[in-house]
Amino acid sequence: MNVTITPSSVEGTARAPPSKSYTHRAILAAGYADGATVRDALWSADTQATARAVELFGGAVDRAADGTLEVDGFGGRPSVPADIIDCANSGTTMRLVTAAAALADGTTVLTGDESLRSRPQGPLLEALVALDAAAESTRGNGQAPLVVTGPLAGGEVSIPGDVSSQYITALLMAGAVTDEGIEIDLETDLKSAPYVDITLEVLADFGVEARQTESGFAVDGGQSYAPAGGEYAVPGDFSSISYPLAAGAIAGDGGDGVRIEGAHPSAQGDSAIVDIVERMGADVDWDRDEGTIDVSAAPLSGIEVDVEDTPDLLPTIATLGAVADGETRITNAEHVRYKETDRVSAMAEELGKMGVETSEERDSLTVHGGDSDLEGATVSGCDDHRIIMALALAGLAADGETTIEGADHVDVSFPGFFGVLEELGVALERDGQ
């Protein structure tokens, strides 16, 4: 599907979709349990991949009419899957499920689409081998397809912290049901640390104790997953909130601007987007008790933003920088190159098609908003949901129409994204739906 955006102002109310990060962890945690009800879950292409994995491990995931997930778990020890686990485009699924597969008494094969098969899994495979499981890449390059054979007993392992925090999440979630538990020593500083905070929060909500240590993280073995009352509710997603928030900052100049509901505080690092938008000059009011954010447009100015802990915000910040006066410098961004696509280069290239000047280094992206004239163009979504949504925001302020190719990939994290834009007053057309 291609979507064409006509420059528009936005006004009205948008509700935050549920958090993808929390939903992944909650579905798998419910799988590790005997079962649980997961309320307010995000049902997207990525989270469905995690649900399919739980079912292949011997559980079941049933979705009610109101979106509630009823999960029958596999009680801590997954069965050997009867088929290959296809993680599609979901890196979170692959990492978390790879560690879960090492608990099974047999062999599991995991793969994904072309993009996922290019993403690094080597450090996690090496960690599982160090814990006496068998884990290898079929091509010997640390990338999927992966073959994992258990069972895993637990123990102590070291792993780099600057490639993906999902490795730590995967080991902590699996380690709780091993005999020995798992102690993780970090070889480098941890990037994307708030995502591990999310994991610790979800584990605690499921009755599992994990902890940070002087050298990394640890979780005792022999624990059971069981949320209080058998239920868990997923909070709103600040990665997704970044898009209507930025839309309001860019084009919310009518009436009261944009109100976002469901924005309750949590461990999500991406809540930093509220402060970033405010620092750039937009009018922002976050009522944390009510979970609402009100935002309206004002002249934006470029700033410097460190995305070490908030990699998913880079595309949104880059678009804000394209609209802002002066330079917006996004630093500590090398790990953002290992997402669904190289998001640093993708944003530089696609914004460049729209007349935006950028400077790209290995670990940074500088957007020269003051030297740019944002013009409508045909751009590629790069098969990446976050690139697509960020480019749609750019289309709100461009001179002329912007057509985004492959826009259906928003289903990965925000299936109703374009509907939300329309409800806020954006003029858009879908082609090839």
Phi, psi and omega in degrees: 000134171255144179235132178251124182257129172261136180311131188212156166264157183236148180198141177132198185242134176234145178254136179295132172290160178297156183290128176292317182299314179292322182296314176308308184294322181292319179297315181289321177299320176294328175293317177297332179282179170289338179158164179191160172262126179249112182264154177058034182283147171280123179253087184237177180302319182292312184289332174295328176297320177294321178297319178297323179296317177302319179293321178291336176278359177111000177267191177211142178231114180246132182255123180280171182298330180273006178091353178294138178258126173258113186249123168266121187273178178253015169062037174093332181235108181292146172283160175291123183299146178278354182212169174296141175271114179265109182273003178055241183253011190264103176294323178298315178303311185299315183293312182294322184282331177300316178293321177298321181299329181291348177277340184285146180273070183162198189249136177237139176246131180236140176215187180194191181284182186302319180296313182294327180287359177253001185266148188286128175236356188306311181301324178291318178299317180296323179295318179295321177297319179296337178265016173075016166270169172254127183209125182210158171270132182297335180261002177067020183243013180075014181236157179296155006293148180242146175236120185234131180233128179248194009271157179264132182265329184116187180137201181250141184211152175245149186204145176292147180257000187253010177259305178203127175293343181295335175298317181293317177302314182300315182290322179295316182295319179286324185298332182297334183253006173282171178287319189262346190078175180226132174247125186249120174260126180275128180278337180222170175300146182276125171263158181058037183304324180301336179290329174288325174300321176300315180300313180298323179294314180294317178302315179299320179293337176262014175080017181252130180262122172229161188211155172272140179244179179297329184250358182168239183217160179209152175217132178285150178275178176071018180267164179236142176273125179198102180289152179301129180070007179075012184229154175217135180249130182276131178282171177293158189258116181284337172298316179285326177301331183303331184283307175295331177295313178293325177300317178296321180292328182275317191225012182275060186253016178246128176061237184265008181073219185242134171250131179248127179256158179084020184260059180278144179301145176204190181281003185293122177296332183290355171297348175301341182299331180297312180293322181298313180297320179293318179299329180283348173119357179288157175274112186229136175223113181254112174269098186292326180293318180275342182073035179238146173234127174252131182219138174221159187285150172205164178304127182262147178235144180293148179221177172255133182229129176267120182253024179307318182260356184225058186298328184290348180276348185305312180300320179295315181296321179299319178293318175301321178295329179292333181270334186284160173274138180087194185261139170245116183251122181252117188246172182052051190245008185300321182293345178287347178285348185250039177260206179304329171215175173285095189289336177293307180292322182298315180292322178298315184290314185286322174294328176300324177296338181262012176088015183265130178274131178224158172234126186244130171238174185303319184242021180205161174221125177248127179253121183265077184299322182291341180259011188241148170242107186287117184236144176298146182199172170267122184234160179263135174283354175059024182054034185226117186304321184285327174296316181300311184292323178294320179292327176298322177295320178300325180296337179295328186249001183285159175271100183105176185283147176240124178252125181254118181276141179071036188286348181294346180291355174299342180300342180300319185226338187216071187304329183263020188303309184290330173296321177298316178300317180298319179295334178274359175104010181282132175273119180213155178232139176257138179231128177082024181289000000 
